[in-house]
C-alpha cells in the first residue's frame, strides 16, 4: 500500500512540475516572444520566420493573427506532449522555454533594452 501511495505522490509531483514548465513555456514562448516581437516591429524591425510573417497578414492589425498562430502551435504541442508517455513529455515545454528565452532576449538586445 505504501508503494502505491508513493507512486501516486510521485505522479502528482511530476504533474505539478510539468504544469510549471508549461506555464513558463507560455510566458516565454507565447507572451514574451509576442510582446518583444511587436516592440521590434514598432522600431522598424521585421519577422524573419516565414510562418510568423505570414500570420501577421492574416488580420488587419497583425497581432491577432500572430497570437492565433502561437496559440495553435502551443495547443498542438501540448496535445503531443500529453499523448507522449514518460519523461519525454517534459521535453516539449523545456524546448519552448529555451526558445522563448532566446527569442525574447534577442529582441531585447535588438532594441538595446536590457
Backbone atoms as SQL, in Angstrom:
CREATE TABLE atoms (id INTEGER PRIMARY KEY, chain TEXT, resi INTEGER, resn TEXT, atom TEXT, x REAL, y REAL, z REAL);
INSERT INTO atoms VALUES
  (1, 'A', 1, 'UNK', 'N', 0.826, -1.193, 0.000),
  (2, 'A', 1, 'UNK', 'CA', 0.000, 0.000, 0.000),
  (3, 'A', 1, 'UNK', 'C', 0.872, 1.260, 0.000),
  (4, 'A', 2, 'UNK', 'N', 1.962, 1.260, 0.766),
  (5, 'A', 2, 'UNK', 'CA', 2.824, 2.436, 0.828),
  (6, 'A', 2, 'UNK', 'C', 3.495, 2.697, -0.513),
  (7, 'A', 3, 'UNK', 'N', 3.862, 1.640, -1.223),
  (8, 'A', 3, 'UNK', 'CA', 4.483, 1.803, -2.533),
  (9, 'A', 3, 'UNK', 'C', 3.513, 2.495, -3.486),
  (10, 'A', 4, 'UNK', 'N', 2.271, 2.072, -3.458),
  (11, 'A', 4, 'UNK', 'CA', 1.267, 2.691, -4.333),
  (12, 'A', 4, 'UNK', 'C', 1.052, 4.158, -3.970),
  (13, 'A', 5, 'UNK', 'N', 1.033, 4.451, -2.675),
  (14, 'A', 5, 'UNK', 'CA', 0.891, 5.837, -2.237),
  (15, 'A', 5, 'UNK', 'C', 2.084, 6.676, -2.682),
  (16, 'A', 6, 'UNK', 'N', 3.281, 6.104, -2.576),
  (17, 'A', 6, 'UNK', 'CA', 4.494, 6.811, -3.015),
  (18, 'A', 6, 'UNK', 'C', 4.463, 7.060, -4.515),
  (19, 'A', 7, 'UNK', 'N', 4.019, 6.075, -5.285),
  (20, 'A', 7, 'UNK', 'CA', 3.919, 6.238, -6.732),
  (21, 'A', 7, 'UNK', 'C', 2.879, 7.293, -7.103),
  (22, 'A', 8, 'UNK', 'N', 1.774, 7.286, -6.394),
  (23, 'A', 8, 'UNK', 'CA', 0.740, 8.296, -6.640),
  (24, 'A', 8, 'UNK', 'C', 1.260, 9.694, -6.332),
  (25, 'A', 9, 'UNK', 'N', 1.999, 9.827, -5.226),
  (26, 'A', 9, 'UNK', 'CA', 2.565, 11.112, -4.842),
  (27, 'A', 9, 'UNK', 'C', 3.605, 11.582, -5.860),
  (28, 'A', 10, 'UNK', 'N', 4.425, 10.657, -6.326),
  (29, 'A', 10, 'UNK', 'CA', 5.429, 10.979, -7.342),
  (30, 'A', 10, 'UNK', 'C', 4.765, 11.436, -8.643),
  (31, 'A', 11, 'UNK', 'N', 3.703, 10.758, -9.033),
  (32, 'A', 11, 'UNK', 'CA', 2.974, 11.134, -10.244),
  (33, 'A', 11, 'UNK', 'C', 2.343, 12.518, -10.095),
  (34, 'A', 12, 'UNK', 'N', 1.812, 12.792, -8.907),
  (35, 'A', 12, 'UNK', 'CA', 1.209, 14.098, -8.644),
  (36, 'A', 12, 'UNK', 'C', 2.266, 15.205, -8.692),
  (37, 'A', 13, 'UNK', 'N', 3.427, 14.953, -8.097),
  (38, 'A', 13, 'UNK', 'CA', 4.528, 15.920, -8.131),
  (39, 'A', 13, 'UNK', 'C', 5.001, 16.138, -9.555),
  (40, 'A', 14, 'UNK', 'N', 5.107, 15.061, -10.307),
  (41, 'A', 14, 'UNK', 'CA', 5.529, 15.138, -11.712),
  (42, 'A', 14, 'UNK', 'C', 4.544, 15.988, -12.515),
  (43, 'A', 15, 'UNK', 'N', 3.277, 15.828, -12.265),
  (44, 'A', 15, 'UNK', 'CA', 2.258, 16.621, -12.967),
  (45, 'A', 15, 'UNK', 'C', 2.382, 18.097, -12.601),
  (46, 'A', 16, 'UNK', 'N', 2.689, 18.388, -11.340),
  (47, 'A', 16, 'UNK', 'CA', 2.863, 19.779, -10.907),
  (48, 'A', 16, 'UNK', 'C', 4.070, 20.422, -11.597),
  (49, 'A', 17, 'UNK', 'N', 5.167, 19.674, -11.708),
  (50, 'A', 17, 'UNK', 'CA', 6.364, 20.191, -12.365),
  (51, 'A', 17, 'UNK', 'C', 6.088, 20.403, -13.849),
  (52, 'A', 18, 'UNK', 'N', 5.405, 19.455, -14.477),
  (53, 'A', 18, 'UNK', 'CA', 5.062, 19.595, -15.890),
  (54, 'A', 18, 'UNK', 'C', 4.187, 20.839, -16.101),
  (55, 'A', 19, 'UNK', 'N', 3.239, 21.070, -15.212),
  (56, 'A', 19, 'UNK', 'CA', 2.387, 22.254, -15.307),
  (57, 'A', 19, 'UNK', 'C', 3.219, 23.529, -15.185),
  (58, 'A', 20, 'UNK', 'N', 4.164, 23.543, -14.276),
  (59, 'A', 20, 'UNK', 'CA', 5.054, 24.694, -14.126),
  (60, 'A', 20, 'UNK', 'C', 5.833, 24.929, -15.418),
  (61, 'A', 21, 'UNK', 'N', 6.357, 23.866, -16.020),
  (62, 'A', 21, 'UNK', 'CA', 7.080, 24.004, -17.285),
  (63, 'A', 21, 'UNK', 'C', 6.181, 24.570, -18.375),
  (64, 'A', 22, 'UNK', 'N', 4.944, 24.125, -18.446),
  (65, 'A', 22, 'UNK', 'CA', 4.022, 24.642, -19.471),
  (66, 'A', 22, 'UNK', 'C', 3.682, 26.112, -19.226),
  (67, 'A', 23, 'UNK', 'N', 3.533, 26.494, -17.978),
  (68, 'A', 23, 'UNK', 'CA', 3.268, 27.907, -17.665),
  (69, 'A', 23, 'UNK', 'C', 4.459, 28.761, -18.102),
  (70, 'A', 24, 'UNK', 'N', 5.673, 28.303, -17.802),
  (71, 'A', 24, 'UNK', 'CA', 6.867, 29.043, -18.215),
  (72, 'A', 24, 'UNK', 'C', 6.984, 29.078, -19.741),
  (73, 'A', 25, 'UNK', 'N', 6.643, 27.977, -20.403),
  (74, 'A', 25, 'UNK', 'CA', 6.690, 27.936, -21.872),
  (75, 'A', 25, 'UNK', 'C', 5.725, 28.957, -22.460),
  (76, 'A', 26, 'UNK', 'N', 4.537, 29.045, -21.895),
  (77, 'A', 26, 'UNK', 'CA', 3.552, 30.011, -22.383),
  (78, 'A', 26, 'UNK', 'C', 4.032, 31.437, -22.118),
  (79, 'A', 27, 'UNK', 'N', 4.600, 31.667, -20.951),
  (80, 'A', 27, 'UNK', 'CA', 5.078, 33.006, -20.621),
  (81, 'A', 27, 'UNK', 'C', 6.208, 33.459, -21.555),
  (82, 'A', 28, 'UNK', 'N', 7.197, 32.597, -21.762),
  (83, 'A', 28, 'UNK', 'CA', 8.344, 32.994, -22.573),
  (84, 'A', 28, 'UNK', 'C', 8.095, 32.859, -24.067),
  (85, 'A', 29, 'UNK', 'N', 7.599, 31.705, -24.511),
  (86, 'A', 29, 'UNK', 'CA', 7.446, 31.462, -25.934),
  (87, 'A', 29, 'UNK', 'C', 6.278, 32.240, -26.521),
  (88, 'A', 30, 'UNK', 'N', 5.178, 32.271, -25.810),
  (89, 'A', 30, 'UNK', 'CA', 3.999, 32.961, -26.345),
  (90, 'A', 30, 'UNK', 'C', 4.010, 34.440, -25.998),
  (91, 'A', 31, 'UNK', 'N', 3.936, 34.741, -24.731),
  (92, 'A', 31, 'UNK', 'CA', 3.810, 36.132, -24.302),
  (93, 'A', 31, 'UNK', 'C', 5.098, 36.922, -24.527),
  (94, 'A', 32, 'UNK', 'N', 6.218, 36.409, -24.036),
  (95, 'A', 32, 'UNK', 'CA', 7.493, 37.133, -24.153),
  (96, 'A', 32, 'UNK', 'C', 7.892, 37.381, -25.593),
  (97, 'A', 33, 'UNK', 'N', 7.804, 36.338, -26.423),
  (98, 'A', 33, 'UNK', 'CA', 8.185, 36.488, -27.824),
  (99, 'A', 33, 'UNK', 'C', 7.221, 37.409, -28.558),
  (100, 'A', 34, 'UNK', 'N', 5.943, 37.324, -28.272),
  (101, 'A', 34, 'UNK', 'CA', 4.962, 38.182, -28.943),
  (102, 'A', 34, 'UNK', 'C', 5.179, 39.646, -28.579),
  (103, 'A', 35, 'UNK', 'N', 5.307, 39.935, -27.295),
  (104, 'A', 35, 'UNK', 'CA', 5.499, 41.326, -26.861),
  (105, 'A', 35, 'UNK', 'C', 6.799, 41.890, -27.423),
  (106, 'A', 36, 'UNK', 'N', 7.882, 41.120, -27.296),
  (107, 'A', 36, 'UNK', 'CA', 9.163, 41.639, -27.787),
  (108, 'A', 36, 'UNK', 'C', 9.172, 41.763, -29.310),
  (109, 'A', 37, 'UNK', 'N', 8.501, 40.851, -30.001),
  (110, 'A', 37, 'UNK', 'CA', 8.415, 40.954, -31.467),
  (111, 'A', 37, 'UNK', 'C', 7.715, 42.237, -31.879),
  (112, 'A', 38, 'UNK', 'N', 6.594, 42.544, -31.239),
  (113, 'A', 38, 'UNK', 'CA', 5.858, 43.749, -31.612),
  (114, 'A', 38, 'UNK', 'C', 6.598, 45.018, -31.187),
  (115, 'A', 39, 'UNK', 'N', 7.432, 44.927, -30.171),
  (116, 'A', 39, 'UNK', 'CA', 8.286, 46.064, -29.830),
  (117, 'A', 39, 'UNK', 'C', 9.300, 46.299, -30.950),
  (118, 'A', 40, 'UNK', 'N', 9.857, 45.204, -31.481),
  (119, 'A', 40, 'UNK', 'CA', 10.806, 45.317, -32.593),
  (120, 'A', 40, 'UNK', 'C', 10.097, 45.839, -33.837),
  (121, 'A', 41, 'UNK', 'N', 8.895, 45.329, -34.108),
  (122, 'A', 41, 'UNK', 'CA', 8.146, 45.791, -35.280),
  (123, 'A', 41, 'UNK', 'C', 7.870, 47.291, -35.191),
  (124, 'A', 42, 'UNK', 'N', 7.615, 47.795, -33.995),
  (125, 'A', 42, 'UNK', 'CA', 7.332, 49.227, -33.834),
  (126, 'A', 42, 'UNK', 'C', 8.570, 50.083, -34.098),
  (127, 'A', 43, 'UNK', 'N', 9.752, 49.452, -34.041),
  (128, 'A', 43, 'UNK', 'CA', 11.006, 50.162, -34.307),
  (129, 'A', 43, 'UNK', 'C', 11.504, 49.927, -35.732),
  (130, 'A', 44, 'UNK', 'N', 10.636, 49.341, -36.567),
  (131, 'A', 44, 'UNK', 'CA', 11.001, 49.125, -37.961),
  (132, 'A', 44, 'UNK', 'C', 11.596, 47.763, -38.250),
  (133, 'A', 45, 'UNK', 'N', 11.674, 46.888, -37.257),
  (134, 'A', 45, 'UNK', 'CA', 12.201, 45.541, -37.476),
  (135, 'A', 45, 'UNK', 'C', 11.188, 44.681, -38.202),
  (136, 'A', 46, 'UNK', 'N', 11.625, 43.509, -38.647),
  (137, 'A', 46, 'UNK', 'CA', 10.700, 42.607, -39.332),
  (138, 'A', 46, 'UNK', 'C', 10.800, 41.202, -38.758),
  (139, 'A', 47, 'UNK', 'N', 9.900, 40.350, -39.166),
  (140, 'A', 47, 'UNK', 'CA', 9.820, 38.972, -38.686),
  (141, 'A', 47, 'UNK', 'C', 10.590, 38.063, -39.639),
  (142, 'A', 48, 'UNK', 'N', 11.666, 37.419, -39.158),
  (143, 'A', 48, 'UNK', 'CA', 12.449, 36.549, -40.041),
  (144, 'A', 48, 'UNK', 'C', 11.797, 35.186, -40.313),
  (145, 'A', 49, 'UNK', 'N', 10.928, 34.728, -39.413),
  (146, 'A', 49, 'UNK', 'CA', 10.272, 33.431, -39.583),
  (147, 'A', 49, 'UNK', 'C', 9.151, 33.568, -40.616),
  (148, 'A', 50, 'UNK', 'N', 9.218, 32.835, -41.733),
  (149, 'A', 50, 'UNK', 'CA', 8.201, 32.992, -42.781),
  (150, 'A', 50, 'UNK', 'C', 6.788, 32.617, -42.319),
  (151, 'A', 51, 'UNK', 'N', 6.660, 31.643, -41.434),
  (152, 'A', 51, 'UNK', 'CA', 5.333, 31.261, -40.935),
  (153, 'A', 51, 'UNK', 'C', 4.723, 32.381, -40.095),
  (154, 'A', 52, 'UNK', 'N', 5.533, 32.957, -39.237),
  (155, 'A', 52, 'UNK', 'CA', 5.015, 34.033, -38.394),
  (156, 'A', 52, 'UNK', 'C', 4.820, 35.312, -39.208),
  (157, 'A', 53, 'UNK', 'N', 5.662, 35.528, -40.212),
  (158, 'A', 53, 'UNK', 'CA', 5.473, 36.674, -41.103),
  (159, 'A', 53, 'UNK', 'C', 4.139, 36.532, -41.840),
  (160, 'A', 54, 'UNK', 'N', 3.821, 35.300, -42.247),
  (161, 'A', 54, 'UNK', 'CA', 2.527, 35.032, -42.890),
  (162, 'A', 54, 'UNK', 'C', 1.384, 35.336, -41.923),
  (163, 'A', 55, 'UNK', 'N', 1.546, 34.960, -40.646),
  (164, 'A', 55, 'UNK', 'CA', 0.485, 35.170, -39.658),
  (165, 'A', 55, 'UNK', 'C', 0.185, 36.652, -39.455),
  (166, 'A', 56, 'UNK', 'N', 1.199, 37.495, -39.660),
  (167, 'A', 56, 'UNK', 'CA', 0.989, 38.939, -39.491),
  (168, 'A', 56, 'UNK', 'C', 0.019, 39.500, -40.522),
  (169, 'A', 57, 'UNK', 'N', -0.100, 38.831, -41.671),
  (170, 'A', 57, 'UNK', 'CA', -1.004, 39.292, -42.709),
  (171, 'A', 57, 'UNK', 'C', -2.392, 38.697, -42.638),
  (172, 'A', 58, 'UNK', 'N', -2.651, 37.841, -41.647),
  (173, 'A', 58, 'UNK', 'CA', -3.957, 37.187, -41.557),
  (174, 'A', 58, 'UNK', 'C', -5.088, 38.160, -41.256),
  (175, 'A', 59, 'UNK', 'N', -4.860, 39.060, -40.365),
  (176, 'A', 59, 'UNK', 'CA', -5.904, 40.002, -39.958),
  (177, 'A', 59, 'UNK', 'C', -5.346, 41.416, -40.036),
  (178, 'A', 60, 'UNK', 'N', -6.200, 42.381, -39.936),
  (179, 'A', 60, 'UNK', 'CA', -5.840, 43.777, -40.191),
  (180, 'A', 60, 'UNK', 'C', -4.639, 44.274, -39.387),
  (181, 'A', 61, 'UNK', 'N', -4.632, 44.073, -38.085),
  (182, 'A', 61, 'UNK', 'CA', -3.559, 44.651, -37.269),
  (183, 'A', 61, 'UNK', 'C', -2.354, 43.729, -37.121),
  (184, 'A', 62, 'UNK', 'N', -2.476, 42.476, -37.489),
  (185, 'A', 62, 'UNK', 'CA', -1.369, 41.537, -37.408),
  (186, 'A', 62, 'UNK', 'C', -1.238, 40.844, -36.065),
  (187, 'A', 63, 'UNK', 'N', -1.554, 41.533, -34.989),
  (188, 'A', 63, 'UNK', 'CA', -1.385, 40.962, -33.653),
  (189, 'A', 63, 'UNK', 'C', -2.271, 39.732, -33.457),
  (190, 'A', 64, 'UNK', 'N', -3.530, 39.829, -33.842),
  (191, 'A', 64, 'UNK', 'CA', -4.447, 38.711, -33.617),
  (192, 'A', 64, 'UNK', 'C', -4.007, 37.478, -34.401),
  (193, 'A', 65, 'UNK', 'N', -3.589, 37.647, -35.642),
  (194, 'A', 65, 'UNK', 'CA', -3.105, 36.519, -36.429),
  (195, 'A', 65, 'UNK', 'C', -1.871, 35.900, -35.800),
  (196, 'A', 66, 'UNK', 'N', -0.965, 36.741, -35.329),
  (197, 'A', 66, 'UNK', 'CA', 0.265, 36.289, -34.666),
  (198, 'A', 66, 'UNK', 'C', -0.085, 35.469, -33.431),
  (199, 'A', 67, 'UNK', 'N', -0.993, 35.989, -32.622),
  (200, 'A', 67, 'UNK', 'CA', -1.406, 35.309, -31.389),
  (201, 'A', 67, 'UNK', 'C', -2.137, 34.004, -31.713),
  (202, 'A', 68, 'UNK', 'N', -2.979, 34.010, -32.743),
  (203, 'A', 68, 'UNK', 'CA', -3.702, 32.787, -33.111),
  (204, 'A', 68, 'UNK', 'C', -2.743, 31.679, -33.543),
  (205, 'A', 69, 'UNK', 'N', -1.732, 32.020, -34.332),
  (206, 'A', 69, 'UNK', 'CA', -0.767, 31.015, -34.776),
  (207, 'A', 69, 'UNK', 'C', 0.054, 30.509, -33.589),
  (208, 'A', 70, 'UNK', 'N', 0.481, 31.404, -32.706),
  (209, 'A', 70, 'UNK', 'CA', 1.218, 30.997, -31.499),
  (210, 'A', 70, 'UNK', 'C', 0.352, 30.080, -30.626),
  (211, 'A', 71, 'UNK', 'N', -0.913, 30.434, -30.463),
  (212, 'A', 71, 'UNK', 'CA', -1.832, 29.639, -29.653),
  (213, 'A', 71, 'UNK', 'C', -2.044, 28.264, -30.274),
  (214, 'A', 72, 'UNK', 'N', -2.211, 28.218, -31.583),
  (215, 'A', 72, 'UNK', 'CA', -2.382, 26.929, -32.267),
  (216, 'A', 72, 'UNK', 'C', -1.138, 26.069, -32.090),
  (217, 'A', 73, 'UNK', 'N', 0.033, 26.668, -32.212),
  (218, 'A', 73, 'UNK', 'CA', 1.284, 25.915, -32.049),
  (219, 'A', 73, 'UNK', 'C', 1.398, 25.351, -30.636),
  (220, 'A', 74, 'UNK', 'N', 1.135, 26.169, -29.636),
  (221, 'A', 74, 'UNK', 'CA', 1.208, 25.710, -28.241),
  (222, 'A', 74, 'UNK', 'C', 0.182, 24.612, -27.990),
  (223, 'A', 75, 'UNK', 'N', -1.021, 24.762, -28.519),
  (224, 'A', 75, 'UNK', 'CA', -2.081, 23.771, -28.312),
  (225, 'A', 75, 'UNK', 'C', -1.703, 22.428, -28.930),
  (226, 'A', 76, 'UNK', 'N', -1.191, 22.458, -30.150),
  (227, 'A', 76, 'UNK', 'CA', -0.783, 21.219, -30.828),
  (228, 'A', 76, 'UNK', 'C', 0.371, 20.561, -30.078),
  (229, 'A', 77, 'UNK', 'N', 1.353, 21.356, -29.676),
  (230, 'A', 77, 'UNK', 'CA', 2.492, 20.795, -28.949),
  (231, 'A', 77, 'UNK', 'C', 2.079, 20.253, -27.586),
  (232, 'A', 78, 'UNK', 'N', 1.133, 20.912, -26.936),
  (233, 'A', 78, 'UNK', 'CA', 0.632, 20.400, -25.655),
  (234, 'A', 78, 'UNK', 'C', -0.066, 19.054, -25.860),
  (235, 'A', 79, 'UNK', 'N', -0.866, 18.949, -26.916),
  (236, 'A', 79, 'UNK', 'CA', -1.564, 17.687, -27.200),
  (237, 'A', 79, 'UNK', 'C', -0.563, 16.569, -27.468),
  (238, 'A', 80, 'UNK', 'N', 0.480, 16.876, -28.223),
  (239, 'A', 80, 'UNK', 'CA', 1.518, 15.874, -28.492),
  (240, 'A', 80, 'UNK', 'C', 2.197, 15.460, -27.191),
  (241, 'A', 81, 'UNK', 'N', 2.555, 16.438, -26.360),
  (242, 'A', 81, 'UNK', 'CA', 3.226, 16.132, -25.088),
  (243, 'A', 81, 'UNK', 'C', 2.315, 15.328, -24.164),
  (244, 'A', 82, 'UNK', 'N', 1.032, 15.633, -24.182),
  (245, 'A', 82, 'UNK', 'CA', 0.082, 14.924, -23.329),
  (246, 'A', 82, 'UNK', 'C', -0.009, 13.455, -23.731),
  (247, 'A', 83, 'UNK', 'N', 0.060, 13.206, -25.027),
  (248, 'A', 83, 'UNK', 'CA', -0.037, 11.836, -25.521),
  (249, 'A', 83, 'UNK', 'C', 1.286, 11.082, -25.438),
  (250, 'A', 84, 'UNK', 'N', 2.377, 11.800, -25.247),
  (251, 'A', 84, 'UNK', 'CA', 3.707, 11.213, -25.203),
  (252, 'A', 84, 'UNK', 'C', 3.989, 10.730, -23.786),
  (253, 'A', 85, 'UNK', 'N', 4.198, 9.453, -23.623),
  (254, 'A', 85, 'UNK', 'CA', 4.394, 8.874, -22.293),
  (255, 'A', 85, 'UNK', 'C', 5.810, 9.091, -21.768),
  (256, 'A', 86, 'UNK', 'N', 5.960, 9.086, -20.467),
  (257, 'A', 86, 'UNK', 'CA', 7.269, 9.119, -19.830),
  (258, 'A', 86, 'UNK', 'C', 7.860, 10.505, -19.695),
  (259, 'A', 87, 'UNK', 'N', 9.152, 10.527, -19.361),
  (260, 'A', 87, 'UNK', 'CA', 9.869, 11.781, -19.117),
  (261, 'A', 87, 'UNK', 'C', 9.999, 12.612, -20.384),
  (262, 'A', 88, 'UNK', 'N', 9.865, 11.975, -21.545),
  (263, 'A', 88, 'UNK', 'CA', 9.940, 12.719, -22.797),
  (264, 'A', 88, 'UNK', 'C', 8.870, 13.806, -22.872),
  (265, 'A', 89, 'UNK', 'N', 7.829, 13.629, -22.110),
  (266, 'A', 89, 'UNK', 'CA', 6.714, 14.580, -22.088),
  (267, 'A', 89, 'UNK', 'C', 7.179, 15.983, -21.690),
  (268, 'A', 90, 'UNK', 'N', 8.245, 16.062, -20.929),
  (269, 'A', 90, 'UNK', 'CA', 8.749, 17.352, -20.455),
  (270, 'A', 90, 'UNK', 'C', 9.624, 18.036, -21.496),
  (271, 'A', 91, 'UNK', 'N', 10.075, 17.288, -22.478),
  (272, 'A', 91, 'UNK', 'CA', 10.997, 17.859, -23.464),
  (273, 'A', 91, 'UNK', 'C', 10.373, 19.018, -24.239),
  (274, 'A', 92, 'UNK', 'N', 9.133, 18.884, -24.619),
  (275, 'A', 92, 'UNK', 'CA', 8.491, 19.921, -25.431),
  (276, 'A', 92, 'UNK', 'C', 8.408, 21.251, -24.676),
  (277, 'A', 93, 'UNK', 'N', 7.874, 21.297, -23.447),
  (278, 'A', 93, 'UNK', 'CA', 7.830, 22.602, -22.784),
  (279, 'A', 93, 'UNK', 'C', 9.223, 23.156, -22.460),
  (280, 'A', 94, 'UNK', 'N', 10.189, 22.272, -22.181),
  (281, 'A', 94, 'UNK', 'CA', 11.542, 22.753, -21.899),
  (282, 'A', 94, 'UNK', 'C', 12.139, 23.400, -23.147),
  (283, 'A', 95, 'UNK', 'N', 11.950, 22.774, -24.308),
  (284, 'A', 95, 'UNK', 'CA', 12.441, 23.354, -25.556),
  (285, 'A', 95, 'UNK', 'C', 11.738, 24.684, -25.828),
  (286, 'A', 96, 'UNK', 'N', 10.441, 24.750, -25.565),
  (287, 'A', 96, 'UNK', 'CA', 9.707, 26.008, -25.756),
  (288, 'A', 96, 'UNK', 'C', 10.203, 27.102, -24.812),
  (289, 'A', 97, 'UNK', 'N', 10.510, 26.740, -23.580),
  (290, 'A', 97, 'UNK', 'CA', 11.050, 27.722, -22.629),
  (291, 'A', 97, 'UNK', 'C', 12.378, 28.257, -23.147),
  (292, 'A', 98, 'UNK', 'N', 13.262, 27.354, -23.542),
  (293, 'A', 98, 'UNK', 'CA', 14.577, 27.773, -24.046),
  (294, 'A', 98, 'UNK', 'C', 14.438, 28.640, -25.301),
  (295, 'A', 99, 'UNK', 'N', 13.566, 28.229, -26.210),
  (296, 'A', 99, 'UNK', 'CA', 13.350, 29.019, -27.425),
  (297, 'A', 99, 'UNK', 'C', 12.768, 30.381, -27.080),
  (298, 'A', 100, 'UNK', 'N', 11.812, 30.420, -26.169),
  (299, 'A', 100, 'UNK', 'CA', 11.199, 31.681, -25.771),
  (300, 'A', 100, 'UNK', 'C', 12.184, 32.626, -25.114),
  (301, 'A', 101, 'UNK', 'N', 13.024, 32.094, -24.229),
  (302, 'A', 101, 'UNK', 'CA', 14.045, 32.934, -23.576),
  (303, 'A', 101, 'UNK', 'C', 15.022, 33.458, -24.624),
  (304, 'A', 102, 'UNK', 'N', 15.457, 32.600, -25.531),
  (305, 'A', 102, 'UNK', 'CA', 16.389, 33.001, -26.589),
  (306, 'A', 102, 'UNK', 'C', 15.772, 34.080, -27.482),
  (307, 'A', 103, 'UNK', 'N', 14.545, 33.852, -27.942),
  (308, 'A', 103, 'UNK', 'CA', 13.897, 34.812, -28.842),
  (309, 'A', 103, 'UNK', 'C', 13.632, 36.143, -28.149),
  (310, 'A', 104, 'UNK', 'N', 13.137, 36.094, -26.934),
  (311, 'A', 104, 'UNK', 'CA', 12.853, 37.319, -26.195),
  (312, 'A', 104, 'UNK', 'C', 14.137, 38.089, -25.926),
  (313, 'A', 105, 'UNK', 'N', 15.183, 37.392, -25.522),
  (314, 'A', 105, 'UNK', 'CA', 16.464, 38.037, -25.263),
  (315, 'A', 105, 'UNK', 'C', 17.016, 38.676, -26.533),
  (316, 'A', 106, 'UNK', 'N', 16.939, 37.977, -27.658),
  (317, 'A', 106, 'UNK', 'CA', 17.420, 38.546, -28.923),
  (318, 'A', 106, 'UNK', 'C', 16.674, 39.816, -29.288),
  (319, 'A', 107, 'UNK', 'N', 15.384, 39.833, -29.068),
  (320, 'A', 107, 'UNK', 'CA', 14.593, 41.023, -29.396),
  (321, 'A', 107, 'UNK', 'C', 14.992, 42.186, -28.496),
  (322, 'A', 108, 'UNK', 'N', 15.190, 41.900, -27.227),
  (323, 'A', 108, 'UNK', 'CA', 15.560, 42.954, -26.293),
  (324, 'A', 108, 'UNK', 'C', 16.957, 43.500, -26.613),
  (325, 'A', 109, 'UNK', 'N', 17.859, 42.612, -27.045),
  (326, 'A', 109, 'UNK', 'CA', 19.184, 43.067, -27.458),
  (327, 'A', 109, 'UNK', 'C', 19.060, 43.964, -28.680),
  (328, 'A', 110, 'UNK', 'N', 18.201, 43.553, -29.631),
  (329, 'A', 110, 'UNK', 'CA', 17.971, 44.356, -30.836),
  (330, 'A', 110, 'UNK', 'C', 17.497, 45.761, -30.463),
  (331, 'A', 111, 'UNK', 'N', 16.632, 45.825, -29.485),
  (332, 'A', 111, 'UNK', 'CA', 16.083, 47.113, -29.056),
  (333, 'A', 111, 'UNK', 'C', 17.004, 47.833, -28.082),
  (334, 'A', 112, 'UNK', 'N', 18.064, 47.171, -27.651),
  (335, 'A', 112, 'UNK', 'CA', 19.012, 47.726, -26.681),
  (336, 'A', 112, 'UNK', 'C', 18.299, 48.124, -25.386),
  (337, 'A', 113, 'UNK', 'N', 17.442, 47.216, -24.895),
  (338, 'A', 113, 'UNK', 'CA', 16.628, 47.498, -23.700),
  (339, 'A', 113, 'UNK', 'C', 17.230, 46.867, -22.447),
  (340, 'A', 114, 'UNK', 'N', 17.992, 45.805, -22.589),
  (341, 'A', 114, 'UNK', 'CA', 18.471, 45.078, -21.407),
  (342, 'A', 114, 'UNK', 'C', 19.276, 45.908, -20.480);
